[in-house]
Amino acid sequence: MIKNNLDFLKEKINNQDIKIVAVSKTQPIELLQEAYDAGVRDFGENKIQEIQEKYELLPADVRWHMIGHLQTNKVKYIVDKVYLIHSVDSEKLASQINKEAQKKNCIVQVLVQVNISGEKSKYGIEPEMTEGFIRKISLNENLRVLGLMTVAPFTENPEDNRIFFRKMKQLYVDIRRKNIDNVNMSVLSMGMTGDYEVAIQEGATVIRVGTGIFGERHYE
Ligand SMILES: *Cc1c(COP(=O)(O)O)cnc(C)c1O
């Protein structure tokens, strides 16, 4: 089943150079293994504890993506386990990541989460503040900013989100042009199961797909 879903997804993406992060939050390890066997190496999780547990159970070549809100006091558990943190949204969090990365002598790759829709319920930096924010956090030597991430509003009609994806691309290009030291703007993470086609049309380089790969989530 997962193999079919992946084939369907790849067909939709149609050879464009887009990375898929398979969002495996709440899914049992058997399904992650099934995806792994079908060739998936990039998995997205939003809870520290789940990353810690699943990290032990899957092969070492898995790239773990932290896509959920991250508490400062829990950073230490995953800095040396994650390939990319998509959800950096405060200076405090960035400096904590840097501090723990220094202790473990590693460089941590991060994206800055942007609240592009302005919804109160959403995490993320305001678009107007994003460049300044990146200039500040890029001074952390063990942290490498690779781009931007956003979670668009939930909607029945993916076209509703086109405007937000377009604004994200514009912001991404504007900041990339500034060539900020220690920043390598090369990743634009946006689009989920319901709206990834629109996100790709507007310039996503990474999409995060959960239910479209694994089916419905298993909340306890
Ligand atoms: C759960 C989640 C996804 C995947 O959502 P689907 O609609 O199941 O594809 C993507 N991004 C984030 C940040 C998520 O929390």
The ligand as a Gaussian input file, in Angstrom:
#p B3LYP/6-31G(d) Opt

LIG

0 1
 C        1.534000      16.339000      10.125000
 C        2.330000      17.329000       9.372000
 C        2.500000      17.219000       7.984000
 C        1.851000      16.129000       7.129000
 O        0.472000      16.309000       7.045000
 P       -0.412000      15.449000       6.007000
 O       -1.603000      16.288000       5.779000
 O       -0.726000      14.166000       6.693000
 O        0.385000      15.236000       4.795000
 C        3.321000      18.142000       7.347000
 N        3.924000      19.137000       8.028000
 C        3.771000      19.288000       9.356000
 C        4.478000      20.409000      10.047000
 C        2.967000      18.399000      10.066000
 O        2.830000      18.566000      11.388000

